[in-house]
Amino acid sequence: MSFSLLVALRALALVVVLFVLGRRQWRRKAYEGERWAIFGAVLWLCGDALVLVWDAPIAPSVAELLRTLGFLAFVLFVVRACAPLDTLARINHMRPSQARTRLEWLVGLEAMLDELTEPVLLYDAHGQLVWANPAAEAWLGALAEGTAVEEIARYALTPAEEEAWMEAVASARAQRRRQVLPRTFLRQADGVVRPVELAAVPVGDHLVVLLRDVSWWLAREQQFQALVDEDPLTGLLNRRGLMRAAEREIARARRHRHPLALVLLDLDHFKEINDRFGHAVGDEALREFARRLKRAARASDLLARYGGEEFAILLPETDLAQAERAAERLLAEVRAEPFATSAGELVITASAGVAVFPHHGKDWNALFRAADQALYLAKRGGRNRWRTAEQLADEGALRNGG
């Protein structure tokens, strides 16, 4: 097919587009994106025509530049026209008469909006509900026409979130700017709690409120957080995960005035296992050690591999006497039977140090330091045993930083 024929066919297609866009502009006072599309189409045509009528050496380069600019302008309009929320943003920047025309067109899309699985609610200039799609009624129950926009906040999960919803809606109406709460929680009419993104978008003198389900995003975030906080060898928390959990548990213990115990454990003579059998066998021993700790721990306990062969366990609502029994139970589980590894059965023991919040430390650093000193005392006393920060205090060795 010759170049001239290709140009002619493309010109015919663009003329049709120009005709359609021209009718839209004449009949509907098109917004700026459509004018840019017309401009782009004209540039594209000029680029094609230039090659046919201008035989100068520079003609192909200039024509290619015009075609490229025209194509980009045209495609930009097409992409923008396909974005519903961007359409709302364009409406917001129109003159009132244009906005009303566009709003009528938007409401005319009711059939399409009815198919959406997430709520869309339209409020008038007085903040009263004039339309809601079926998804809104499925989530929020029956919605009476004329309901005030502030009523949407009653579906927020907590009083703090209810206040944030009302502030977002009020700001959108007052500032005529889109307001978004990227992650909040909604209690549906049937009692189901759902994580959502709330967007309040001014449209002319109206307001559109959209609720988007972000459960998938929250699940992805939790999966990512688990990967970040998890030790890949043992599946327990890593150092970062332990510190995050410790801050949370200490805050909870302080708020409810409950004790919180920390047990640090260290495998005895683990370096000799690595040196004699290799790190692969050492990893097998660490995995088995973690499995035994899980068996001996309670469901509420938080287990972590703090680093190397050192492990930590947070025991919520556990006083010193309970923590001592837990330490003995953990060590008994470790030495109950030899560890089965690829190098054969290995007899492995561990030592433990115990400290309790707030008696031995009023923050995480002080609590960890007390448990670490107690662990050192257990190792110095012959290993395969546990010691507490209370015993350190008796010896005058505890320097309480809390």
MARBA-720907 format. One record per residue: residue in one letter; y, z, x of N, C-alpha, C in turn. Coordinates in steps of 0.1 Angstrom, whole numbers, plus 2048, in hexadecimal, padded with zeros to 3 digits. Each point is the difference from the previous one (the first is absolute). Example, Ala and Ser with C-alpha at 12.3 -4.5 7.8 and 13.67 -1.06 7.14 Angstrom:
a7C784E88480C8007F780C800809 s80B7F97FC80B80080980B8087F8 
***
This chain:
m7F480080980C8007F780C800809 s80A7F77FD80C7FF80980980B7FE f80980280A80A80B8008097FE7F4 s8047F47FE80A7FD7F57FA8057F2 l7F37FD7FE7F98037F48008107FE l7FC80780C80080E7FF80D8067FD v80B7FB80680D8047FD8047FE7F1 a7FC7F47FB8037FD7F27F980A7F6 l7F38038037F98097F880680E800 r80380480C80680E80280E8007F9 a8077F580180D8007FA7FF8017F1 l7F67F97FA7FD8007F27FD80F7FB a7F88078087FC80D7FC80C809801 l8097FF80A80B80880180B7FD7F6 v8017F47FC8097FC7F57FC8077F3 v7F38017FD7FB8077F580480E800 v7FE80680C80380E80280F8027FE l8087F780580F8017FF8047FF7F1 f7F97F87F98037FE7F17FD80D7F9 v7F48068037FC80C7F980A80C803 l80380180D80980B80480E7FD7FB g8047F480080D7FD7FA8018037F1 r7F67FD7F98008047F180080F7FF r7F980780980080F7FF80E805803 q8077FA80A80D80580380A7FD7F5 w7FF7F47FA8097FC7F67FE8097F3 r7F38027FD7FD8077F380180F801 r7FC80580D7FE80F80180880780A k80A7F880680880680A7F880680B a7F97F88087F680480980680A80B y7F880880580480A80A8007F880D e80580780B8037FA80D7F37FA806 g7F48067FE7F47FA8067FD7F27FC e8037FD7F37FE7F27FB8097F6806 r80D8058028097F78077FC7FD80E w7FB80A8077FB7FE80E7F47F67FF a7F88017F67F47F77FF8057F27FF i80A7FE7F78067F27FF8067FB80D f8078098078067FC80C7F57FD80A g7F58078007F57FE8097F97F27FE a7FE7FD7F37FA7F47FC8097F4804 v80D8017FF8097F68048007FE80F l7FF80B8077FF7FE80F7F37F9804 w7F68047F97F37F98038007F17FD l8067FC7F58027F27FD8097F980B c80A8078048097FA80A7F97FE80D g7F88098047F87FE80C7F77F47FF d7F97FE7F57F87F47FF8087F4800 a80B8007F98087F37FE8077FD80E l80380A8088077FD80C7F87F780A v7F28038007F87F88098007F17FB l8017FE7F37FF7F27FB80D7F8803 v80B8077FF80D7F880180780280D w7FC80980980780280C7F77FD80C d8037F68087F77FD80B80580580D a80980A80080480680D7F4808806 p80080180E7F58088067FF80F7FC i80C8057FC80080E7FC7FC8027F1 a7FE7F57F97FD8017F27F48087FD p7F47FE8067F48087FD80280F802 s80780480A80380E8028088067F6 v80B7FA7FC8098057F57F88007F3 a7F87F67FD7F97FF7F47F680B7FF e7F980380B7F680B80080780D7FE l80C80280680780D7FD8048017F2 l8057F67FA8038007F17F48037F8 r7F57F98037F48027F87FB80E801 t80080680C7FB80D80280980B7F9 l80E7FE80180880A7F97FF7FE7F1 g7FF7F47FB7FE7FE7F27F38067FB f7F57FE8077F38057FC80080F800 l80680780A80180E8008088067F5 a80B7F97FD8088057F47F97FF7F3 f7F97F57FF7F87FD7F37F580A7FF v7F880380B7F58097FF80480E7FE l80C80480680580D7FE8038037F2 f8057F67F88038027F27F28027F9 v7F67F88037F48017F97F980D802 v80180580C7FA80D80380780B7F9 r80E80080080880A7F97FE8007F1 a7FE7F47FB7FF7FF7F17F38057FB c7F68028097F38057FC7FF810801 a80A80680480080F8028078077F4 p7F88067F78078067F480A80A803 l7FE80980A80980B80380D7FA806 d7FE7F580880C7FA8068087F97F5 t7F97FB7F58087FB7F580980B7FA l7FA80C7FF80880B7FB80C803809 a7FE7FF80D80B80380980B7F57FE r7FC7F37FE80A7F67FF8088027F3 i7F98047F68078037F380A80B802 n7FD80980880980B80280E7FC807 h7FF7F580780C7FB8078087F57F8 m7FB7FD7F48077F67F880C8057F9 r8087F77FB80B8047F67F98047F3 p8078097F97FA8057F37FA7F57F7 s8087F57FF7FB7F57F77F37FA805 q7FF7FE80D7F47FB8067F580A7FF a80380D8027F680A7FF7F98007F3 r8097FF7F57FA8017F37F77F47FD t8047F48057F87F47FF7F3802807 r80080580C7F48028077F780B7FA l80780A7FB7F880B7F97F97FB7F4 e8067F87F97F97FA7F47F47F8805 w8027F980B7F57F88067F5809804 l80480C8077F68098057F88067F4 v8078057F67F98057F47F77F67FA g8047F38017F87F57FB7F37FF807 l7FF80780B7F38008077F680B7FB e8038047F57F880C7FA7F17FD800 a7FC7F47FD7F27FC8007FA80280E m8077FC80A7FB80280E80080F803 l80B8077FD80080E8047F58087F8 d7FD7FC7F47F58077F97F3800807 e7FE7F68097F47FF8087FF80980C l80C80580480080980B7F980D7FD t7F980580A7F980D7FF80880C803 e80C7FE80480980C80480C8007F7 p80680C7FD80B8017F680D7F9804 v8067FA7F680E7FA8028078057F3 l80B8078028088057F580F7FB801 l8067FB7F580D7FB8008098097F8 y80B80480680A8097F980D7F87FF d8088037F580C7F97FE80C808807 a80C7FB7FD80B80680880380E7FD h7FA8057F480280E7FD7F4809804 g7F77FA8087F58078057F58027F6 q7FF7F87F67F68017F57F57F5802 l7F48047FD7F57F78028017F57F5 v7FF7F38058007F57F77F37F8800 w7F880280B7F37F88017F880780B a7F38007FE7F680480A7F37F87FE n7FA7FD80B7F47F87FF7F48087FD p7F47FA7FC7F58087FC7FB80A80A a8017FC80D7FC80A80B80880C800 a80D8007FC80880C7FF7FB8097F6 e7FC7FA7F47FB8097F57F2805804 a7F87F88087F380580480180C809 w80A80080980280B80980780C7FA l80A7FC7F880A80B7FC7FE8047F1 g7F77F97F97FF8037F280A7F87F8 a8018027F38097F97F780E803804 l8087F580180E8028048097FB7F5 a8088097FB8097FC7F580C7F8805 e8047F67F980C7F880380C8097FF g80880080A80C8088007FE80D808 t7F48028067FE80C8088097FF80D a80680B80380A80180B7F87FE80D v8077F980A7FA7FD80D7FC80D807 e80780B7FE7FD80C8077F28067FC e7FB7FC7F47F38047FB7F57FC80A i8027F58077F57FB8097FD80B80A a8098098047FE80A80A7F680B7FC r7FE8017F37F680A7FB7F27FD804 y7FD7F48047F37FC8057FE80380E a80A8058077FE80480E7F780C801 l7F980180C7F680B80180680D802 t80A80280780680D80380F8007FD p80580C7FE80F8017FD8087F980B a7FC80280D8087F980A8007F17FF e7F47FB7FD7FF7F17FE8087FC7F3 e8008087F68077FD7F480F7FE803 e80580A80880E7FF8048037F3808 a7F77FD8098017F48098007F37F7 w7F88007F67FF7F47F780E7FF7F8 m80580B7FB80D7FF7F980B7FC809 e80080580C80A7FC80A8007F1803 a7F47FB8027FE7F28038057F77F4 v7FD8047F48047F87F48108017FF a80580C80280E8027FE8087F880B s7FB80080C8067F980B8007F17FE a7F57FB7FB7FE7F17FD80B7FC7F6 r8028087F68097FD7F580F801805 a80280B80880E8028048057F780B q7F77FD80A8037F880C7FD7F27FE r7F97FC7F57FB7F27FE7F97FB80C r7F78098057F87FC80C7F28047FD r7F67F88057F28047FE7FD80D808 q7F98097F97FB80C8057F1801800 v7FA80480B7F18018007FB80D805 l7F68067FA7F980B8057F27FB804 p7FE7FE80D7F47F98057F38077FD r80080D8007F48077FD80380D7F8 t7FC7FF7F380180C7F87F48007F7 f7FF80A7F77F48027F88048017F1 l7F87F97F88027FF7F27F48067F9 r8038087F57F68057F88007F77F3 q7F57F97FE7FF7F77F47FF8087F3 a8017F97F57FF8077F37F28067FE d7F67FA8077F38057FE7FC80B80B g80A8048087FE80A80A7FD7FC80D v7FC7F38027FC7FB80D80D7FF809 v7FE80580C80B80080A7FE7F4809 r80B7F88028007F480780B7FF80A p7FD7FD80D80B7FD8098077F37FD v80E8007FF8077F47FD80C7FE808 e8057F480080E7FD8058087FD7F4 l80C8078008097FF7F480C7F8805 a8037F57F980C7F88048097FF7F3 a80D80380280A7FF7F58097F5805 v8007F47F88087F480480A7FD7F6 p80D80080380A7FC7F67FF7F17FE v8017FC7F48007F17FC80C7FE7F7 g80B7FB80580C7FF7F880480E7FC d8028027F380380D7FB7F38087FB h7F57FA8037F38067FC7F980780C l7F58077FE7F980680B7F17FD7FE v7F97FC80A7F27FE8007F980A808 v7F78077FB7F880B8077F27FA802 l7FB80080C7F37FB8037F880B807 l7F38017FC7F780A8067F47F8806 r7FF80280D7F57F98077F6809805 d7F37FE7FD7F58088057FF7FF80F v80080B8077FF7FF80F7F3807805 s7F68027F77F48078037FA7F980C w7FF7F38017FA7F980B80780380D w80D8007FF80880380C7FE80E805 l7FF80A7F77FE80E8037F2801806 a7F67F97FB7F28018058007FA80E r8077F58038017FA80D80680A80A e80B8067FB80780A8097F780C803 q7F88047F67F780B8037F57FC80A q7FB7F47FE7F67FB8098067FF80F f80C7FB8018067FF80D80280E806 q8058097F780380E8057F3806805 a7F57FD7F97F38068047FC7FA80D l8027F38037FD7FA80D80880680B v80D8037FD80980680A7FC80E803 d7FC8087F67FD80E8027F2803803 e7F77F68017F28028017FB7FD80F d7F78098057FA7FE80D7F57F67FE p8007F48077F67F67FD7F2804804 l7FE80980A7F38038047F98097F7 t80780B7FB7F980A7F78037FE7F1 g80B7F97FD8047FF7F280880D7FB l80280980980880C7FD80F7FC802 l8098097FC80E7FE80380280080F n80A7F880580480080E80B80A802 r80680180C80B80A80280B7FE7F7 r8047F37FE80C7FE7F77FD8047F2 g7F47FD7FB7FC8047F27FF80F7FF l7FB80780A7FF80E80080E8077FF m80A7FB80880D8058008077FE7F2 r7FE7F47FA8057FE7F37FA8097F6 a7F38028007F98097F780480E802 a80280480D80480E80380E8037FA e8097F780280E8027FA7FF8027F1 r7F87F87FA7FF8017F17F980D7FC e7F58048077F980C7FC80880D804 i8087FF80B80880C80380B8027F6 a8067F57FB80A8017F67FA8057F3 r7F47FC7FD7FA8057F37FC80E802 a7FB80480B7FC80E80380D8097FF r80B7FB80680C8088008058027F1 r7FF7F57F98068007F27F88097F7 h7F28008027F88087F77FC80E806 r80580280C7FD80D8087F1801802 h7F97F58047F28018027FE7FF810 p7F58068057FD7FE80E7FA7F2802 l8017FC80D7FB7F38047FA80180E a7F37FE8017F980280D7FF7F3808 l80080180D7FE7F48097F5804809 v7F57F78017F680280A7FF7F4809 l80280380D7FF7F680A7F2801807 l7F97F58017F37FF8068007F780C d7F880380A7FF7F880C7F1800804 l7FB7F48027F27FF8057FE80580E d7F78088027FE80680D7FA7F680A h80580080C7FB7F780B7FE7F17FC f80A7FC7F87FF7F27FB8027F680B k80880380A8027F780B7F37FD808 e7F780A8007F37FE8077F87F57F9 i8018007F27F87F77F88057F2803 n80E7FE8008057F38037FD7FB80F d8018098097FD7FD80E7F17FC802 r7F88077F97F17FE8037FA7F57F7 f8047FF7F47FA7F67F78097F47FC g80D8018038097F67FD8088027F3 h80B7F97FE8098027F57FA7FC7F3 a7F67F78007FA7FC7F37F880B7FA v7F98078097F880C7FB80A80B7FC g80B80180880A80A7FC8057FE7F2 d8037F37FD8057FC7F37F68047F5 e7F37FE8037F58037F680180F7FD a80280880B80080F7FE80C8047F8 l80C7F980380C8037F87FE7FD7F1 r7FA7F57FD7FD7FC7F27F780A7F9 e7F68058077F68097FB80780E7FE f80980380980780D7FF8098007F4 a8077F47FE8087FF7F47F88017F3 r7F47FA8007F88017F47FC80E7FD r7FD80880A7FC80E7FE80B8087FB l80C7FE80680C8077FB8027FD7F1 k7FE7F47FC8027FC7F27F68087F7 r7F48018057F58077F880480F7FE a80680680B80280E7FF80E8037FA a8097F77FF80D8027FA8008007F1 r80A8067FA8027FF7F18077F37FD a7FF7FD7F38067F37FB810801802 s80680C80080E80180180580080E d7F780180A80480180E8047F2805 l8098008098057F48067FB7FF80F l7F87F68037FA7FF80D8077F5808 a80180280D8077F68097FA80080E r8007F58067FD7FF80E80E800807 y80380B80780E8018058027F880D g7F57FE8078017F880D7F3803808 g7FB7F58067F48028097F58077F9 e7FB80C8057F68077FA80580C7F8 e80D8007FD80680C7F98027FC7F1 f7FC8097F78007FE7F280880B7FA a8067FE7F480780A7F97FD8007F1 i80080C7FA7FD8017F280B8097F9 l8077FB7F68098087F87F98057F4 l80180D7FE7F98067F480A8077F7 p8047F97F580A8057F77FB80C7F9 e8098097FD7FE80D7F97F4808806 t80180180D7F580780880780B809 d7FB80C7FE80680B8087F780180D l80480A8087F980180D7F18037FF a7FC8097F77F28037FF7F87F47FB q8067F87F77F97F47FB7FF7F680B a80B7FF8088007F680B7F680380B e7FE80D8027F680580A7F27FB7FC r7FD8027F37F37FD7FA7FF7F0801 a80A7F97FD8007F18017FD7FC80E a80680680A7FE7FC80E7F2803804 e7FA80B7FC7F28038037F77F67F9 r8037FC7F47F87F67F98007F2806 l80C7FD8058027F38077F87FF80D l80180B8087F980080D7F18017FE a7FC8077F67F18007FD7FB7F37FC e8087F87F87FC7F27FD7FF7F780C v8098028098007F880C7F3802809 r7FD80D8027F48048087F38017F9 a8007FC7F37F48027F87F47F8806 e8037F48057F57F78068077F7809 p7F77FA80A8067F780A8067F47F9 f8097F98088067F47FB7F87F4804 a7FC7F87F67F87F48038097F5805 t7FE7FB80C8087F58057F77F5806 s8057F58047F97F68077FA80480D a80680B8067FB80580D7F680B7FE g7FC8037F37F780B7FD80780B7F9 e7F980B7FE80680C7F980880880A l80C8037FC80980880880480D7F9 v7FF80B80880480D7FA80F802803 i8078017F680F80080180580C7F8 t80980780680780C7F980F7FD800 a8078097F980E7FF7FF80780E800 s80C80080480880C7FF80C7FE7F6 a80580B7FA80A7FF7F680A80B802 g80D7FC7FC80B80A7FF8068007F2 v80380C7FB8048017F280E807800 a8097FB7F780D8057FE8037FE7F1 v8098097FB8038007F280F8007FE f8057F77F780E8007FC80180A7F4 p80B80880080B8008097FF80B80B h7F58088007FF80B8098017FC80F h7F97F68047FF7FC80E80A7F4803 g8077FB7F780A7F58028067FC7F3 k80D8008008087FD7F48037F17FE d7FC7F880A8017F17FF7F47FA807 w7FF7F27FF7F47FA8057FF80280F n80B7FF8087FF80180F7FB80E804 a80580A7F97FC80E8047F28027FB l7FC7FB7F57F28027FB7F67F9809 f8037F48047F77F88097FF80780E r80C80580580080780D7F780C7FF a8018087F67F780C7FE7F27FD800 a7FC7F57F87F27FC7FF7FB7FB80E d8097F88077FC7FB80D7FD80B80A q80980A8007FE80C8097F38077FD a7FD8017F37F38067FC7F47F8804 l8017F37FF7F67F78057FE80280F y80A8018087FF80280E7F980D803 l80380B7F87FA80D8027F17FE7FD a7FC7F87F67F27FF7FD7F87F980C k8077F68067FA7F980B7FF80980C r80A80880280080980C7F680B7FE g7FC8037F37F780A7FE7F17FB800 g7FE7F48047F27FB8017FC7F47F7 r80A7FB7F87FE7F57F87F58037F5 n7FE7F67F77F68017F580480D7F7 r80D8017FD80480C7F980E7FD7FA w8058097F780D7FE7FB80980D803 r80C7FE80180A80B80280C7FE7F7 t80780A7FD80B7FF7F780D804807 a80B7FB7FA80D80480680380F7FF e7F98077F680180E7FF7FB80780C q7F57FB8067FA80680C80A7FD80C l8077F580080A7FE80A80B80A800 a8048037F480B80A7FE7FB80D805 d7F38047FE7FB80C80580180180F e7FE7F480680080080F80E7FE805 g80A7FE7F780E7FE8058027F2805 a7F77F77FD8017F28068077F67F7 l8028047F48067F77F6810800801 r8057F580280F7FE8008037F97F3 n8048087F68027FA7F380E7F9800 g7FF7F27FF80C7F87FF8068007F2 g7F88057F68057FF7F280A80B7FE 
***
